[in-house]
Amino acid sequence: MTDDTNHRPFNVLFLCTHNSARSVLAESIMNRVGAGRFKAYSAGSMPSGVLDPRAISLLQHLSYKTDDLRSKGWDEFAPLTNPDAPDLDFVFTVCDNAAGEVCPIWPGQPMTAHWGIPNPGAIKGTDAESAQAFAEAYRQLNSRITLFCALPMTSLDRLSLQRRLDEIGKSSAPDTSAA
């Protein structure tokens, strides 16, 4: 993948089914960690229209701006339905359901990878267990996005970059909770 000093930031889309938690966490993390080099978006194949309040609470606790976040469909990013859609460079699925769905056609052949993260919203336990699940999803996404942002985009060919994206998707963040 080539990049020069005049290149616009790379546009990254994170997909999940409902676009209420994991993809929104990823969008927020990428916009912080990759600021200036990457511009992140999130969407869902069947958006709920509502953000999970536990995801928003976690982001706010970590001093993220959340005012502009919203649950939206991936059709907002498909040029056939939205001519103003940004040109995408990378598309990552962060839930197993979205990875198996038929995605819209993304012009320009963006790089894609599956970075599955367990659904923290599916935890049916105590408030503490739920908070732990959201913190774990955040930790895994933050680790993967940090690894991604550290890649030398200017020196990797497309095949090497794809291999690295796939490796990142299989990585698990080191557990620092006991430290």
C-alpha positions as CSV (number, residue, x, y, z in Angstrom):
1,M,0.0,0.0,0.0
2,T,1.5,3.3,-0.9
3,D,1.2,6.4,1.1
4,D,2.8,9.8,0.6
5,T,2.9,12.9,2.7
6,N,0.0,14.5,0.7
7,H,-2.3,11.5,1.2
8,R,-5.6,12.1,3.0
9,P,-6.0,10.1,6.2
10,F,-6.8,6.4,5.6
11,N,-10.6,5.8,6.0
12,V,-11.4,2.9,8.2
13,L,-14.9,1.3,8.6
14,F,-15.7,-1.0,11.5
15,L,-18.7,-3.2,10.9
16,C,-20.9,-5.1,13.4
17,T,-24.5,-6.3,13.1
18,H,-26.2,-3.7,15.4
19,N,-23.6,-0.9,15.5
20,S,-24.3,-0.3,19.1
21,A,-21.1,-1.3,21.0
22,R,-18.0,-3.0,19.6
23,S,-17.9,-1.1,16.3
24,V,-18.6,2.1,18.1
25,L,-15.8,1.4,20.6
26,A,-13.5,0.6,17.6
27,E,-14.4,3.9,15.8
28,S,-13.7,5.9,18.9
29,I,-10.4,4.2,19.7
30,M,-9.2,4.5,16.1
31,N,-10.0,8.2,15.9
32,R,-7.9,8.7,19.1
33,V,-5.0,6.4,18.4
34,G,-4.8,7.0,14.7
35,A,-5.6,10.7,14.8
36,G,-4.2,12.4,11.7
37,R,-3.3,9.2,9.9
38,F,-6.7,7.5,10.1
39,K,-10.4,8.5,10.1
40,A,-12.7,5.9,11.5
41,Y,-16.3,5.2,11.0
42,S,-18.7,2.5,12.2
43,A,-21.8,0.9,10.9
44,G,-24.1,-2.1,11.2
45,S,-25.8,-4.5,8.8
46,M,-28.9,-4.2,10.9
47,P,-28.3,-1.2,13.1
48,S,-30.3,-1.0,16.3
49,G,-30.6,2.7,16.1
50,V,-29.5,2.9,19.7
51,L,-26.0,2.9,21.2
52,D,-25.4,0.6,24.2
53,P,-25.3,2.9,27.2
54,R,-22.6,0.7,28.8
55,A,-20.3,1.4,25.8
56,I,-21.0,5.1,26.0
57,S,-20.4,5.1,29.7
58,L,-17.0,3.3,29.3
59,L,-15.9,5.7,26.6
60,Q,-16.9,8.8,28.7
61,H,-15.1,7.3,31.7
62,L,-12.0,7.1,29.4
63,S,-12.4,10.7,28.3
64,Y,-13.7,10.0,24.8
65,K,-16.0,12.5,23.1
66,T,-19.3,10.7,22.5
67,D,-21.6,13.4,21.3
68,D,-21.3,12.6,17.6
69,L,-21.6,8.8,17.9
70,R,-24.7,7.1,16.6
71,S,-25.9,3.8,15.4
72,K,-26.1,3.7,11.6
73,G,-26.4,1.3,8.7
74,W,-23.6,0.3,6.4
75,D,-25.5,1.7,3.4
76,E,-24.3,5.2,4.5
77,F,-20.9,4.0,3.4
78,A,-21.9,2.4,0.1
79,P,-21.5,4.8,-2.8
80,L,-24.3,3.2,-4.7
81,T,-26.8,4.4,-2.0
82,N,-24.8,7.4,-0.8
83,P,-22.7,9.2,-3.4
84,D,-21.1,11.3,-0.6
85,A,-19.7,8.2,1.2
86,P,-16.0,8.4,2.0
87,D,-13.6,6.3,-0.1
88,L,-12.7,3.4,2.2
89,D,-9.2,2.1,2.6
90,F,-9.9,-0.6,5.3
91,V,-13.1,-2.4,6.4
92,F,-12.9,-4.5,9.5
93,T,-15.7,-6.7,10.9
94,V,-15.6,-6.9,14.7
95,C,-18.4,-9.5,15.2
96,D,-18.9,-12.9,13.8
97,N,-22.4,-12.3,12.5
98,A,-21.2,-9.3,10.3
99,A,-18.2,-11.3,9.1
100,G,-20.6,-13.9,7.5
101,E,-23.0,-11.5,5.9
102,V,-23.0,-10.3,2.3
103,C,-21.5,-6.8,2.4
104,P,-22.1,-4.0,0.0
105,I,-19.7,-3.6,-2.8
106,W,-16.9,-1.3,-1.6
107,P,-15.4,0.6,-4.6
108,G,-11.6,0.9,-4.7
109,Q,-11.1,-2.6,-3.2
110,P,-10.4,-1.6,0.4
111,M,-8.3,-4.0,2.5
112,T,-10.6,-6.2,4.7
113,A,-10.1,-8.3,7.7
114,H,-12.1,-10.0,10.5
115,W,-11.2,-8.9,14.0
116,G,-13.9,-10.7,16.0
117,I,-14.5,-9.6,19.5
118,P,-17.0,-11.4,21.9
119,N,-20.2,-9.3,22.3
120,P,-20.0,-7.6,25.7
121,G,-23.7,-6.7,25.4
122,A,-24.6,-10.4,25.5
123,I,-23.4,-10.8,29.1
124,K,-26.4,-11.5,31.4
125,G,-24.7,-11.1,34.7
126,T,-24.2,-8.5,37.4
127,D,-23.3,-4.9,36.6
128,A,-19.7,-5.7,37.5
129,E,-19.6,-8.7,35.1
130,S,-21.1,-6.5,32.4
131,A,-18.6,-3.7,33.0
132,Q,-15.8,-6.3,32.9
133,A,-17.0,-7.6,29.5
134,F,-17.1,-4.1,28.1
135,A,-13.6,-3.3,29.5
136,E,-12.3,-6.5,27.9
137,A,-13.8,-5.7,24.5
138,Y,-12.3,-2.3,24.8
139,R,-8.9,-3.7,25.8
140,Q,-8.8,-6.2,22.8
141,L,-9.9,-3.5,20.3
142,N,-7.4,-1.0,21.7
143,S,-4.6,-3.5,21.4
144,R,-5.4,-4.5,17.8
145,I,-5.9,-0.9,16.7
146,T,-2.7,0.2,18.3
147,L,-0.9,-2.7,16.5
148,F,-2.6,-1.6,13.2
149,C,-1.7,2.0,13.6
150,A,2.0,1.1,14.1
151,L,2.2,-0.7,10.8
152,P,4.6,0.9,8.3
153,M,2.0,1.6,5.7
154,T,4.5,3.1,3.2
155,S,6.7,0.0,3.1
156,L,4.2,-2.9,3.0
157,D,2.9,-4.3,-0.2
158,R,-0.8,-5.2,-0.4
159,L,-0.2,-8.9,0.2
160,S,2.1,-8.3,3.2
161,L,-0.4,-5.8,4.6
162,Q,-3.2,-8.3,4.3
163,R,-1.2,-10.9,6.1
164,R,-0.5,-8.5,8.9
165,L,-4.2,-7.4,9.2
166,D,-5.2,-11.1,9.5
167,E,-2.6,-11.7,12.1
168,I,-3.8,-8.7,14.2
169,G,-7.3,-10.1,14.0
170,K,-6.1,-13.3,15.6
171,S,-4.1,-11.6,18.3
172,S,-5.3,-11.3,21.8
173,A,-4.3,-8.5,24.0
174,P,-2.1,-9.4,27.0
175,D,-4.0,-9.6,30.2
176,T,-2.9,-6.7,32.4
177,S,-5.7,-7.0,34.9
178,A,-3.6,-9.0,37.4
179,A,-0.6,-6.6,37.2
